[in-house]
Amino acid sequence: MRKRTKVEDGLVFNGKTWGYVLRVPDPLTGSKVKWKGGFTDKKAARLARDEARVALTKRDYIPPTKLTVGEYLDQWLTTKKVAPSSLRSYVMIVTRYLKPKIGAIKLQDLRAYHVSQLLTNLETTGVRTSGLSPRTRQLVGTVLRMALKDAVNIDGLINVNPATKVRLPRPAPKTPTPYTREETKRLLKQATTHRLYFFFRLAAYTGARRGELCALRWSDFDGSALMINKSRVTVNGVPVEQNRTKGGLNHQRRVPLDADTIKELHAHKERQALEKLYLGADVWIDSGYIFVTESGEPIHPDTPSRVFGKLRKAAGLRHNRLHDARHVHATELLRSGEPLHVVANRLGHRDAMVTATVYAHVDTEQAVSAADTFATRMRDA
């Protein structure tokens, strides 16, 4: 571009491609000359020149940059402040899908059709040969949207987020198939043979997440309720504690306990005290956690899931996940008529609509009985 000597109305031709030149105000030097080349014809260069002039007039002009999408995503990952488990997911999405597909495109040249083509290709071709699920493709699009949003609002590298113009895939909602009350009782009866029995009791009777239960300390119990405000998760197999959790006010929520569960909690504390006595106070590690190993250290977040699988098989129950204990708790509360917002707060859903979507099958059941309920009340009037 430096060898171009002939400029006509801001347009330049170097014998192969067209470009434009723009004089941009600079607070230090007064003004700077910006060149932008690589256009295949004069019409495209003129259109780009006009758009740049309008942007300059509106004071939202962004100087051209050769930064690629892949380079920007690498920078974005280093500055993104999220939970370790979320960051690990973002890195995987960027490394596996975004950089190989659109990483070489210049950030300022990225358009909506690039994003649409990316998601379409991932529908038929994944990391191996089969296509990605709608859920994974939705996650790919969501991560790209977040990154480009920061490129617009924080870094000022582009004016428009092209990913917002593309409709993301919507996975079909899955209806949970949790254990029935009878199956849950069978599981808890089987769990009484294990030292972590109260973990599974508390999971069923509070709907708390596995990581939230693993992060509970004795100081989180106020005599009638648990304050859930932390979570212990695994990142690359290593336990990591996060000083926040999902949902609630300021990422914390108070979960009241019933009288029987409070008694079980005190019994669990007594068993823990006996373990400390048998091991010896000089060997016991007083970590302060409610759920610990035989030596007093906090349990690994993966441990309850492994134990749950063994207990399930021993009880002769169908396959289910430890996480499905949340579904048991929520389903029974909704069936008994508890308000949606109360159940949402107890589960730690930020939005009650999430609860309504996941447990739509309960609404369907209640809708069927609603007609009979109304008719019965009218007959009794």
N, C-alpha and C positions, 0 to 999 in steps of 0.2 A: 504494500500500500504506500510505502514511503517514496517509491519511484513514480507514482502517478503524479504527473505535473499538470494535466489538463482536467479542470473541474468545471462542469457546466451545471449551474443551478443545483449544486450540491451532489451531483452524480458523477461517478468516475468509472471508466472502463479500462481494464489493464490488458486487453487483448483476449482474455479468456472468460472472466466473470465481471459482474457489475458490483458497484458498491456505492456508499454515500458517505459524506463528510458532514459533521455537525459541530458547531461551536457551542460549547457548554460552559456556563458561568462557573468560575472557580474562586472561592473566597481568598485564596492566597495569590494567585497570578492574574486574577481578573477573568480569564477564560482559558479553556483548553479545547484543542481540536480532537474530536473523536471520529475514528474511522470504523466503518462496518462494511465488510466485503463478503464475497461468496455467493452472491445472487446470480441465478442462471440467466436472467434477462433484465432489461432496463425497466420494464413495467414493475417487476417485483422489487427492484431497488428503489424505485420512485415511491411505491406504496409504503415501504418500510421507512423511507426518509420522512414522508408526511406524518406517519404515526409517531416517529421520534420527535418531530417538531411540535406536534400537538401535545405530547407528553411533557416536553420541555416547557411549553407555555403553561400547562396545568401544574407544573412543578412536581410531577411524578415520574420524571424521566429516570431511567435506570441505564447506566453505562453498559455497553456490551462486555461480555465476559466469555472466556473459553471454558469456564468451569463445566464439567460434565455432570450428569445426574449421579453417576457412581461416586465421583469425587465429593459432591455435596453430601450424599448420604453418609459417606464415611465421616465427614466433619460433623454432621448432624448427630450421629450416634455418640460421638465423644462429648457432646454438650447436653444430651437429653437426660433430664433428671426424673427417673422413674424407679419403681421397685426393681431389684435385681432380676426377679423372675420375668418381669415385663421386658426389661432390657435384653435379656437372653432371647426372648421371642422375637424382638425387633431385629436383633443381629442375625438371627436365623433367616428371617424373611428377606432382609436386605441381601445377605450373602447367597442364598439359594435361588431366589426368584427375581429380585429387582435388578441387581447389578448385571447378572448374565443376560437379561433380556433388554433392558433399556439403559444400562449404565454408561454406554459409550455415547449416547445422545447428549448434546449440549443442553444444559439446564434451560437456557432461554429459548431453545428450539423445541422443547417438549410440548406436544399438543395432546388434546383429548383423544385423538384417534390412536396415538401411541399407547395410551393407557388402556383403551378399549381393546386394541389388538393384543396387548399383554394378557389381559384377563381371559380373552377368548382362547389364546394359545394354551394357557395354563389349564383350560377346561379339558383339553385332549392330551396334553403332555405335561407330566410332572417331573420330579427329580429322576424317576426311573422311566417307565414307559406309560403307565396309566395316568389319566388326568387327575387333577387335584379336586378335592371335594369342594362344594360351594362354600363351606365354612372357611376353608383355608384360603380360597380365592378372595373371599370377603375380607379376611385378615390382611392379605397382601395389599388390596386396594385401600384399606383403612390406614395401614402404616404409611403408604405412599401419600395419602391425603394429609396426614399429620406432618410429614416432612416438608411437603410443598407449602403447607400453610405457614410453617415457620420461615420458609424461603421468602414468602410474601410479606408477612407481618413483622418478623423479627430481623431477618438478614437483608431485606429489601433487594433481593436479587431478581425477582420477577414480579410483575404486576398482578397476574391472575393465576389461580391454582387450577390447572387443567384437569386434575383428577376429580374435582367436584362436579364436572360436567358429565361424568360417566357413572351410570347406575351400577352399584355394586351387587354382586350375586346375593341372593337371600336364601340361606339354607332352610329347608323345611323344618318347622318346629318339631321337636321330639317330645312325645308324651312320656313322662317318667313312669316307670313301673316299679314303684317301691314295694317293700314288703308290707303285707297286711299287719294288723295289730297282733294277730295270732303268730305270724311268722316272726315279728319283732320280739315277741315274748320268748319264743323258742330260742332265738339268737342270744338274747340277754341271759336266759337261763344257762345256756352253754358257756357264756362268757364268765359266769361266776367262778369257773374253774381256773381263771387266769388272773394274775396280779393286776392287769390293766382293765379289769371288769368295769370300774367306774368310768373309764374313758368312753366306753361304748354306751353306758347308761346316760352319760351327760350328752353325748352326741345325739341320742334319740330324743332326749327330753328337753333339749334347747335348740336343736337345729343348727348348732355352731359348726363352722368349717373345721377340718382337720388341723390346719395350721393355727387357727385361733385357739383351739383346745391345747395344742402343744405349747403355746406361748403363755398360757395362764399361770399366774403366780398366786400364792396364798394371799398376798396383799390385794388381789383383785376381787376378793370375796368380802362383802360388807355385812354379812350375816343373813341376808335375804336374797341377794342378787349378785351376779357376776358382772364386772366391768370388762368388756371385751374391747381392747384397743391396740392389740399387737397381733402378729402372726409369724409363725416359724415355718419357713419353706426350704426347699432344697434347690440349690443352684449348682449344677454340675456335680451332684451327689453330696454337696457340702451344706449342712444346715446354716441358714441365714435368718436372723430375726429382723423383721420389719416393724418399725415403731408406728404402725398404722394398720388399719384393716379396711375392708370394703364396707360401704354403707355407714349408716348412723350419722350423728352430728359430729362434725370434725373428725370423722373416721373412728368414732368410738360409740358404743351403745351399751346400755344397761339391760341385762337379761335377768328378770326375776326367776327364782327357782321355787318349785312346789315343796311342801313340807317333807315328803318322803325323799326327794332328791337331796335336800339339805342334810337329812339324817345320813344318807349314803355318803355324802361329802365328808361329814365328820368321821364316819367309819373308815373311809379311805385315808384320812389324815392320821388316824390311830394306827392303821396298818403301816403307813409310811414311817411313823415314829418307832414301831417295833423293828422294822428293817434297819433303821439307823442304830437302834440299841444292839441288835444282833451283830451288825457289821463293826460297830465301834465308832464313837464320835470322832476319834482321831483319823479314821479312814473315810468316813462318810463325807461327801461333798455337799455342803448345805447351799444348794443353788436357789432355793426359794420357789421352785416350780411345783405345780400341783402334780404333774405327771413326770416321773423321773425313772431312771434305771435303778438297778439294785444298789448302785453306789451313790445315788443322789444326783447324778447329772441329768440334765433335761433329755428326754427321749428323742431319738431321731424321728423326724416327721414321717418317714416311710415305715417305721415300725408298726404303728397301729393298722396300716393297710395290710401288711403281711399277716399280722395276727388275725385280722378280720377274715381274711381268706381261709385261714385254717379253721376258725370257729364256724364259719358258714358251712364248710364241708362236713365238719363234725356234727353239726345240727341237721344235716341232710337238706339244706335249703338251696333253692335255685341261685344261679349266679346273680350277684349284685355287687355294687361298690360301697365302700364305706361312706362315700359322699351322698349316697342315696338315703342315708339316715335323715338328711335334711328334708328330703322329699316326704318321708314318712311323717315327720313332725309337721310340716306345712299342710300336707293333705288332710291329716286328721283335724287340725285346727280349723281349716276352712270348711270342712264337712260339718263341724260342730257349730258353725255360724260365727266364728271370730271375725271381726272386721278385717278387710284386706290390708289396711294401713298398719294394723297392729301386727299381723303376720309378717308383713314386709320389714318392719322395724326389727322384729325378733330375729329374722333370718339375716339381716344386714344388707337388704336390697336398697340401693339409693333411691330407686323409683318404684312405687307400688305397681306401675304398669309392667315391670319386669316380672313381678310375682304373678300378676294377672295373666301374663302370656304363658309362663311356664306351667301354671296350674289351671289352664283353661278347661281341662277335662273335669275339674271339680265344679266349675261353673255350669258345665253341660249337665252334670248329674243333678245339680240343684235346680236347674231350669226345668228338668223333667218333673221333679217333685213339686215345683212351685204351683203348677196348675192344680194339682190335687189339694195342696195346702189352701189355696184361695177358695176352691169349691167347698172344702170342708168347713171353712170359717163362715162362708155364706149360708151353708145349711144350718149351722149352729146359731146363726144370728137370730 
